[in-house]
Amino acid sequence: ALAPLARQLAAARRDWQGWRILHPSGALDSSVLAPLQRRGAAAGSLHPMMTFPPPSRRAPASKGIVFSYEGDAAARRAAAGLIRRWRGLPLPLAPGLKTAYHLAATLVGPGAVVEMAAAETVLRRAGLRGPQLARARQGLRQVLAATATNLQQGLPAAWTGPWARGDRQTITRHRRQLPSPALRRLSPALLGTARADPE
């Protein structure tokens, strides 16, 4: 929606001199605001690397959140000022890096949700129901939280379990538990990616 909105705003006002306009997209850079730049606005992007819950739940506090930003010099200064006020952590990026940055955040955020859903599918297919499934879900969340904590010490500290040990027998037994073609592709793909890029 950003490109048509930028065109609409540019058509609504002839002179945008003195304005600093920041959009919040993680994947798009400031060039999407080109119609406003042509009318004199300083354009940039300012994106929080954070997951936001539905409106019914409280949004996370901005303190400590990493904010990427890029754009014209005046827009960058405005973005840096907002990040300081919000007590966030600045991450200046070149415009061409935005898509890779956003993909990385997507792999960790929604990617972890996909993996959690896959894990629950395996548990349900194994026969877990009701309180037993609820307790197993609690354990999965604890593993996820502990992994996030371990990642603060770097990737090697978080790399545990049969994949880290190279336990081929357990990995083979795991594969036999994968209940669908999609999951039979997902698990080896994750392991293959880890082996290809261990750092």
N, C-alpha and C positions, 0 to 999 in steps of 0.2 A: 504493500500500500504506500510505501514511502515515495516512490517515483511519481505517481499521479498526484499525491498530496503536495509534493514540492512544486509541480507544475501549476496546480490550482492556487497555491499561495503566491507564487510568482506572478500569476495573472491578476491576482486580487490587489496587488500593491506595486506601484511602479518603482519605488525607491526603497531598498532594504539596507542602505548604507547605515553602518553603526550597529546593525543587528548581529548577534552571534547565535547561530542556530546549530544545535546538537541533536542528532538522532540516536536512539538507544539500541539499534540493531547490532548484534554481534557479528553477523556474517557480511554486512554491507559496509563499505567505506563512505567517506564524505562525498564522493563523486555523485551519489544518488541525489544530492541536493544541488546539483549544478544549475538548475534554473534560478535558484535563489542566489547563488554565487554571481551569476551573470547580472543580477540586479543589485549587487553590492554587498550582500551578506557575507560574513565569515562563517564557513560551514565546517562542521566536524562531526565526529561520532564519539559517544561516551557509553560504554557497555559494562554493566556489572557481571562479573563471572560468578553467578550465583543462581540457584534454582529458586523459583518463586511459586509458593503454593497457591491454590485457588483463593479467590477473594474472600472466602468465608474464614480463612485462617490468617494469622498475623504474618506480615512480611518480615523477612530477616532484617535485623539492624544493619546499618551501612558500615559500622566500625569494623575495620579489618578486612572488608571485602576488596578483592582486586578489581579495579576498574581499568579497562583498556580505553585508550583515547588516541585520536589522530585528527588531522584536518589542517585548515589554515592556521597561521600563527596565532591570530586573535582568538580563534575557536579553541585552540589547544590551551591557551592561557586561561580561558574561561572554564574549560573542563578541569584543568589542574586545580583551579580555585575551588570548584565544587567538591572535588575529591578530598582536598584538605579539610574543607568545612564538614564533610561527612565522615572524616577520620578513616577514609578508605586508603587503599594501597595503590599508587599509580603504576600503570603499565603502558608507557607510550609505545605505539606500534606504527610501523610503516603501513600505508593503506593496503599494499599487496599481501600483508600477513593476516588480514582480518578473517578470511575464510578458514585458513588453517587453524587459527586460534579458536574460532568458534567450533570447528569440528572436534578439536581436542576436548573442549568443555562438554560437547554433546556425547562423546564417547564415555566420559566419566559420569555425567549426570543421567540422562535417559538410558545410556548404555548399561549402567548398573541396575536400573529398573528392569530392563529386558533380562539381564542375567538372574535377577531375583525372581522374576516371573517364570523363567526356565527352571530354576531350582524348585519352586513350588509345584510346577507341573510334574517333575520327577517324583516328588514326595507324594502327591496325590495318586499318581499312577502306581506307586508302590503300596498304596492302601491307607495312607494316613488320612484321618478325618477328625473333625471336631476338636476337642481339647488337645489331642495328640498333634494335630497339624498346627494348632495355634502355638504350642510350645516349641515345635520345630521352627516355625516362623521367627519366634523370639530368638532362638539360637542363631538363625541366619542373619538377623539384624545385628546381633552381637559380633558375629564374625566380620560383617561389613564395617562396623564401627571400629573394631580392633585393627582391621586392615588399614583403614584411614589413619589411625593413630600411628601404626607402624610406618606408613608412607612418609611421615614427618622425618624419619631417619634415612629416607631414600628408598629406591626400588628394591635393592637386595634385602633389606630388613623386612619387607612386606611379602617377599616371594617365599611362600611356605607350602607345605602339603606334598602330595605325591608328584606334582609337576616339578617342584623344586628339587625333590629327592631323585627324580628320574626313575620312579617306581613303576616300571612298565606293567607289571602284573596287576597292580591296582588300577592303573589307567585303562587297561584292557577290560577289567571287570566293570569299571565305570561305563565304558562304551556300551556294554550289553544292557545297561539300564536306561539308555536314552530312548524315549518312547516314540519319537517322531522323526521323519527325515530332516526337518528344520533343526532339531536339537542335535541330531547326528552330524550335521554340518557345523553347528555352532561350536561345540566343544573342541573338536580338532582344530578349527580355525583359530580359536583363542590360544590353544597350546602352540600351534604353528607360528602365530604372530609373536608370542613370547620367546620362542626359540630363535626366531629370525632377528629379534631386536632385544637381546637380554639387558642392555643398558637402559 
